Amino acid sequence: MQIDTKGTKIPSQIVFENLRELLRAKNTAHESMFKFHWKKMWPFSLIWPQVDYERIVRLMSEIRKNAITQKNLVLQAKDIAQDFERDFLNAVPAYLDALDVSCQKLSAAAQWKQDMLYKRIHKDVKLRRDVTEWNQILKDYENAQGNLVRAGAIVQLGWGKVIQNLNT
C-alpha cells in the first residue's frame, strides 16, 4: 500500500481509516466470542451452529499481518507528513503493537475453545473443563485489551490534534 501524495487526504487520514477497519474486524471477532446470545445457551446451542473459532484464529492472523503493513505505511507517512500529524503518527506504532498482542490473545482463546469443541465431538475428554487454563487465557486477553485501550487513548489525542488543525 502506497501513500498517495496527490490525493485529497493527508497521510494521517489514510492511516486512521486503516486503523479503524482493523479495529472493527477485531471487535467483531471479540463480540462473536464473548457477547451473550441466546443461541449460545443450552439446549439451543445443540441446534444452531456455534461460533466458528477457526475462522476467528485465521482473522486474527490476517489482522496481525495487516498491522505490520500499517507500520510500514506509518514510516512512509512520517516522511511526507506535516508537523501537526507527528504526534498521531508517532503514537500509532505502539498502538499497532498493542493490537498485535490483543489479537494473539484473542486467537489463543478461540483456539482453546476450538480444541474443547474438537475434543468433545471426538469424546477424547470428559465434559469437565480445566477452568484454570481458561481463566489464565482470559486474564491475558483482558490485560492485552487494557493495553490496547491505553495505547488507543494516546492515538486519539494525536488524532484530535490532526482534526483540530484540519478544521482551522
C-alpha positions in Angstrom: 0.0 0.0 0.0 1.5 3.3 -1.0 0.7 6.8 0.2 -1.0 9.0 -2.4 0.8 12.3 -2.3 -1.5 13.9 -4.9 -4.8 12.8 -3.3 -7.0 14.9 -1.2 -6.4 13.0 2.0 -3.4 13.7 4.2 -1.3 10.7 5.3 -2.8 10.7 8.8 -6.3 10.3 7.5 -5.3 7.2 5.5 -3.6 5.6 8.5 -6.6 6.5 10.7 -9.1 4.9 8.3 -7.0 1.8 8.1 -6.7 1.5 11.9 -10.5 1.9 12.2 -11.1 -1.0 9.8 -8.6 -3.2 11.6 -10.2 -2.5 14.9 -13.7 -3.0 13.5 -12.7 -6.5 12.4 -11.1 -7.4 15.7 -14.1 -6.1 17.7 -16.4 -8.2 15.5 -14.5 -11.3 16.4 -14.5 -10.3 20.1 -18.2 -9.9 20.1 -18.9 -13.2 18.4 -16.9 -15.0 21.1 -17.9 -13.1 24.2 -21.2 -11.3 23.7 -24.2 -13.0 25.1 -26.6 -14.6 22.7 -29.5 -17.0 23.3 -28.3 -19.3 20.6 -25.1 -20.0 22.7 -27.2 -21.3 25.6 -28.1 -25.0 26.1 -30.2 -26.6 24.5 -30.3 -24.0 21.7 -26.6 -24.5 21.2 -27.3 -28.1 20.2 -29.4 -26.9 17.3 -27.7 -23.8 15.9 -24.1 -23.8 14.8 -21.6 -22.5 17.2 -19.1 -19.7 16.7 -16.5 -20.6 14.0 -13.4 -20.4 16.2 -11.1 -21.5 13.4 -12.3 -18.5 11.4 -11.5 -16.2 14.3 -8.0 -17.6 14.5 -7.4 -17.0 10.8 -8.9 -13.5 11.0 -6.6 -12.6 13.9 -3.6 -13.8 11.9 -4.7 -11.6 9.0 -5.1 -8.6 11.2 -1.6 -9.2 12.6 -0.2 -9.2 9.1 -2.1 -6.0 8.3 -0.7 -4.4 11.4 2.8 -5.0 10.1 1.8 -3.4 6.8 0.4 -0.4 8.6 3.7 0.1 10.5 5.4 0.3 7.1 2.8 2.7 5.9 3.3 4.9 9.0 7.0 5.1 8.3 6.2 6.3 4.8 3.7 8.7 6.1 6.2 10.3 8.5 8.4 11.4 5.6 5.7 13.4 4.0 3.5 14.3 7.0 3.0 17.9 8.2 4.1 18.9 11.7 0.7 18.7 13.3 0.4 15.0 12.2 3.6 13.9 14.0 2.1 13.2 17.4 -0.5 10.9 15.8 1.9 9.1 13.6 4.4 8.6 16.5 1.7 7.0 18.7 0.4 4.6 16.0 3.3 2.0 16.1 2.7 1.4 19.9 -1.0 1.1 19.2 -0.3 -1.5 16.4 1.9 -3.4 18.8 -0.8 -3.5 21.4 -3.3 -4.6 18.7 -1.0 -7.4 17.7 -0.8 -8.7 21.2 -4.5 -8.4 21.7 -5.1 -10.4 18.5 -2.6 -13.0 19.7 -4.5 -13.4 23.0 -8.0 -13.5 21.3 -6.6 -16.1 18.9 -5.4 -18.2 21.8 -8.8 -18.0 23.4 -10.5 -19.0 20.1 -8.1 -21.9 19.6 -8.7 -23.1 23.2 -12.5 -23.1 22.5 -12.0 -24.9 19.2 -9.8 -27.5 20.9 -12.5 -28.1 23.5 -15.2 -28.5 20.8 -13.0 -30.9 18.9 -12.3 -33.0 22.0 -15.9 -33.0 22.9 -17.0 -34.1 19.5 -14.5 -36.9 19.4 -15.1 -37.9 23.0 -11.4 -37.6 23.8 -12.1 -35.8 27.1 -14.8 -35.6 29.7 -17.1 -32.6 29.6 -15.4 -31.2 32.7 -13.1 -28.4 31.7 -9.8 -27.2 33.2 -11.0 -23.8 34.4 -7.6 -22.6 35.5 -6.2 -22.7 31.9 -9.2 -20.9 30.5 -9.1 -18.3 33.3 -5.4 -17.6 32.6 -6.2 -17.2 28.9 -8.9 -14.7 29.7 -6.7 -12.8 32.1 -4.0 -12.5 29.5 -6.6 -11.3 27.0 -8.0 -8.8 29.5 -4.5 -7.4 30.1 -3.9 -7.1 26.4 -7.2 -5.3 25.9 -6.3 -2.9 28.7 -3.0 -2.1 27.0 -4.8 -1.6 23.7 -7.3 0.8 25.2 -4.5 2.8 26.8 -2.5 3.0 23.6 -5.7 3.9 21.8 -6.2 6.9 24.1 -2.8 8.3 23.1 -3.6 7.8 19.4 -6.9 9.5 20.0 -5.2 12.5 21.5 -2.9 12.8 18.4 -5.9 12.4 16.1 -7.6 15.2 18.0 -4.7 17.5 17.1 -4.9 16.5 13.5 -8.7 17.2 13.3 -8.2 20.5 15.2 -5.6 21.6 12.6 -7.7 20.4 9.6 -10.7 22.4 10.8 -8.8 25.6 11.2 
